[in-house]
Amino acid sequence: MTRYYHTTDAADAILRDGFRDGEGTYGFATYTLSGVFLADDPVDINEGAVGDQVLAIDLAVPIDDYELVADGNTSREWCVPAELINSQGIVTLLTEDEVDELAQRRFNRWVRLLDEGEPQ
């Protein structure tokens, strides 16, 4: 089982009714993507997310075919069909403390990479 994250301002509706496909360009000027944007770390408004509620999505199925690859990404991201998440995922709302802990771990990982001289 792999854990992914989705930042939103509609956690209650998603938990009640499931995900719905959204659309966005994700920085691609000529392409519109449809699905649910997931990341390997919680993202915030600085990375294009809307809202401050973070849902954890546990999936046992691979989503490699949906990965988005773009220059400058600080995390791995995917655009996954809502139907796949709704039928295969276990979705939970994270507490603020859990989100803060994940943000601290992400920050520590960046600092370690910078200290080691690794490219970002």
Phi and psi in degrees as a GROMACS rama.xvg file:
@    title "Ramachandran Plot"
@    xaxis  label "Phi"
@    yaxis  label "Psi"
@TYPE xy
-115.474  141.307  THR-2
-102.082  134.565  ARG-3
-126.731  168.714  TYR-4
-131.981  147.495  TYR-5
-136.222  121.989  HIS-6
-94.6923  136.534  THR-7
-154.985  169.372  THR-8
-115.354  14.3147  ASP-9
-130.958  38.6875  ALA-10
-58.3907  -43.0727  ALA-11
-59.468  -45.2652  ASP-12
-66.1744  -39.7863  ALA-13
-65.6286  -45.0452  ILE-14
-63.553  -33.2237  LEU-15
-79.9973  -46.5604  ARG-16
-111.345  -8.92406  ASP-17
92.1066  170.847  GLY-18
-75.1598  152.567  PHE-19
-123.595  144.328  ARG-20
-63.9003  133.938  ASP-21
-110.477  173.477  GLY-22
-127.156  145.829  GLU-23
-166.784  161.325  GLY-24
-91.3599  -19.0408  THR-25
50.9677  35.8392  TYR-26
81.8981  -1.43306  GLY-27
-90.8358  111.497  PHE-28
-59.4608  -34.4768  ALA-29
-110.378  2.85782  THR-30
-121.512  135.437  TYR-31
-110.459  128.262  THR-32
-100.603  147.828  LEU-33
-125.542  129.752  SER-34
152.75  -158.467  GLY-35
-115.121  126.858  VAL-36
-83.3361  122.515  PHE-37
-120.18  155.851  LEU-38
-139.664  162.706  ALA-39
-82.2884  -8.44819  ASP-40
-137.29  152.527  ASP-41
-61.2041  134.742  PRO-42
-109.854  163.205  VAL-43
-127.324  -169.378  ASP-44
-59.6005  -30.3378  ILE-45
-64.6467  -19.4967  ASN-46
-112.377  15.4359  GLU-47
96.1598  0.606473  GLY-48
-79.6461  152.978  ALA-49
-114.722  127.973  VAL-50
104.264  173.626  GLY-51
-129.777  12.6378  ASP-52
-97.8412  137.318  GLN-53
-119.445  125.028  VAL-54
-101.299  136.124  LEU-55
-96.979  132.75  ALA-56
-120.581  116.648  ILE-57
-98.6831  123.082  ASP-58
-125.757  136.616  LEU-59
-96.5197  -6.95025  ALA-60
-100.212  146.784  VAL-61
-72.2702  145.108  PRO-62
-125.427  23.3935  ILE-63
-53.6724  -37.4293  ASP-64
-66.3157  -14.0938  ASP-65
-103.332  4.66681  TYR-66
-68.9059  140.876  GLU-67
-101.527  127.571  LEU-68
-117.317  118.465  VAL-69
-143.915  145.926  ALA-70
-60.9747  140.126  ASP-71
87.0628  -1.72849  GLY-72
-64.1344  136.807  ASN-73
-98.9406  -5.79877  THR-74
-144.884  165.269  SER-75
-82.047  142.173  ARG-76
-139.462  153.062  GLU-77
-137.206  154.85  TRP-78
-121.725  103.021  CYS-79
-111.381  138.562  VAL-80
-57.8137  135.295  PRO-81
-57.1167  -38.1612  ALA-82
-58.1405  -39.8525  GLU-83
-64.9307  -45.2136  LEU-84
-65.1505  -45.4319  ILE-85
-63.1341  -34.9304  ASN-86
-88.9481  -25.5482  SER-87
-117.612  -12.891  GLN-88
-96.5874  153.408  GLY-89
-109.106  117.905  ILE-90
-112.666  130.173  VAL-91
-136.408  148.078  THR-92
-87.568  127.058  LEU-93
-82.8015  148.627  LEU-94
-77.7985  164.775  THR-95
-60.0503  -38.2016  GLU-96
-63.1598  -40.7964  ASP-97
-65.4137  -40.7984  GLU-98
-64.7192  -43.2982  VAL-99
-61.5372  -41.386  ASP-100
-62.8845  -42.3835  GLU-101
-65.2656  -39.4887  LEU-102
-64.0413  -39.5226  ALA-103
-66.0038  -41.6152  GLN-104
-63.3235  -40.5376  ARG-105
-63.6979  -44.3938  ARG-106
-60.9975  -46.2649  PHE-107
-60.4838  -37.0972  ASN-108
-64.1763  -42.7342  ARG-109
-63.1667  -44.3415  TRP-110
-61.2303  -43.9863  VAL-111
-61.2116  -42.0688  ARG-112
-64.2902  -41.0517  LEU-113
-65.4489  -41.0861  LEU-114
-63.5066  -34.5335  ASP-115
-82.3163  -6.92772  GLU-116
77.9404  18.186  GLY-117
-76.1055  143.683  GLU-118
-67.2297  152.131  PRO-119
